[in-house]
Each structure stands twice: as structure tokens, then as C-alpha cells.
């Protein structure tokens, strides 16, 4: 599934109240192919702060090649960057 905690491309929606919801992301596989993952459900969202950096963690569920994936996406607020934070087996 590629390395974790690496930058990814994300398509998301911002609601009128400022809430962010990721819809899909694209990541580069180890063989340099791009994989598109459509997010079925955002299970939870939590804000974290470490060393003065604010971020949001999104626990998401997706079906990829017939298998269910649970993973966390991290959005860093100040830099507006997304990364695949970790995959939960």
C-alpha cells in the first residue's frame, strides 16, 4: 500500500461551517503506479496538536479490490497538506 505518513493528493468538501470531509485520495504505489481510493465513510474526526502544529485526523473506511480498508488521513491545517497517516489492519 505504499509508505505511511507520506503526502497524498486528496479531493475533499468544505462545508459552510468549515468542516472538511475527504472524498477520495490518490497515492503512488511502490512500483510508481497511482492508486485512486474512494472513501466510503468517514468514521470519526479528531483534532490534534503537537509541537505547535495543528492537524485533523480522519478515520476512514474504503473498499479496495474487494477488501475493506481502515486508515487515517492527516490534514495539517497551517500547510494545507494531506498525508496517509496510517493503515489499521
C-alpha positions as CSV (number, residue, x, y, z in Angstrom):
1,X,0.0,0.0,0.0
2,X,3.0,2.4,-0.1
3,X,4.8,4.1,2.7
4,X,2.8,5.6,5.6
5,X,2.9,9.2,6.7
6,X,3.7,10.4,3.1
7,X,1.9,13.2,1.2
8,X,-1.1,12.2,-0.9
9,X,-3.5,14.0,-3.3
10,X,-7.0,14.4,-1.7
11,X,-10.3,15.6,-3.1
12,X,-12.4,16.9,-0.2
13,X,-15.5,19.0,0.5
14,X,-15.6,22.0,2.8
15,X,-19.0,22.7,4.4
16,X,-20.3,26.2,5.1
17,X,-19.4,25.8,8.7
18,X,-15.7,25.0,7.8
19,X,-15.9,21.2,8.4
20,X,-13.7,19.2,6.0
21,X,-14.8,15.8,4.5
22,X,-12.3,13.8,2.4
23,X,-14.0,12.1,-0.6
24,X,-11.1,10.3,-2.3
25,X,-7.4,10.2,-2.5
26,X,-4.6,9.2,-4.8
27,X,-1.3,7.7,-3.8
28,X,1.8,6.4,-5.5
29,X,2.4,2.7,-5.1
30,X,5.9,1.2,-4.6
31,X,6.0,0.4,-8.4
32,X,5.2,4.1,-9.1
33,X,1.7,3.4,-10.3
34,X,-1.0,5.8,-9.0
35,X,-3.9,4.2,-7.0
36,X,-7.2,6.0,-6.5
37,X,-9.1,5.2,-3.4
38,X,-12.8,6.3,-3.0
39,X,-13.7,6.8,0.7
40,X,-16.9,5.0,1.6
41,X,-17.3,6.5,5.1
42,X,-15.6,9.0,7.4
43,X,-16.0,7.2,10.8
44,X,-14.6,9.9,13.0
45,X,-12.6,13.1,13.1
46,X,-10.3,14.4,15.8
47,X,-8.1,17.4,16.2
48,X,-4.5,17.0,17.4
49,X,-1.8,19.5,18.3
50,X,1.9,18.6,18.6
51,X,4.9,20.9,18.7
52,X,2.6,23.8,17.8
53,X,1.3,22.1,14.6
54,X,-2.5,21.8,14.4
55,X,-3.9,18.9,12.4
56,X,-7.1,16.9,11.9
57,X,-7.1,13.1,11.8
58,X,-9.8,11.4,9.8
59,X,-10.6,7.7,10.4
60,X,-11.9,6.4,7.1
61,X,-13.3,3.2,5.5
62,X,-12.9,2.2,1.9
63,X,-13.3,-0.9,-0.2
64,X,-10.2,-1.6,-2.4
65,X,-10.1,-4.6,-4.7
66,X,-12.9,-6.2,-2.8
67,X,-11.3,-5.7,0.6
68,X,-12.2,-3.3,3.4
69,X,-9.5,-0.8,4.4
70,X,-9.5,1.2,7.6
71,X,-7.0,4.1,7.6
72,X,-6.3,7.5,9.0
73,X,-5.7,10.6,6.8
74,X,-4.0,13.6,8.4
75,X,-4.7,17.1,7.3
76,X,-2.2,19.7,8.5
77,X,-4.1,23.0,8.9
78,X,-1.3,25.6,8.5
79,X,0.3,24.0,5.5
80,X,-2.9,22.6,3.9
81,X,-1.2,19.2,3.3
82,X,-2.7,15.8,3.4
83,X,-0.9,12.5,4.2
84,X,-1.8,8.9,4.6
85,X,-1.1,8.7,8.3
86,X,-1.5,5.0,8.9
87,X,-3.5,1.9,7.8
88,X,-5.3,0.0,10.5
89,X,-5.4,-3.7,9.9
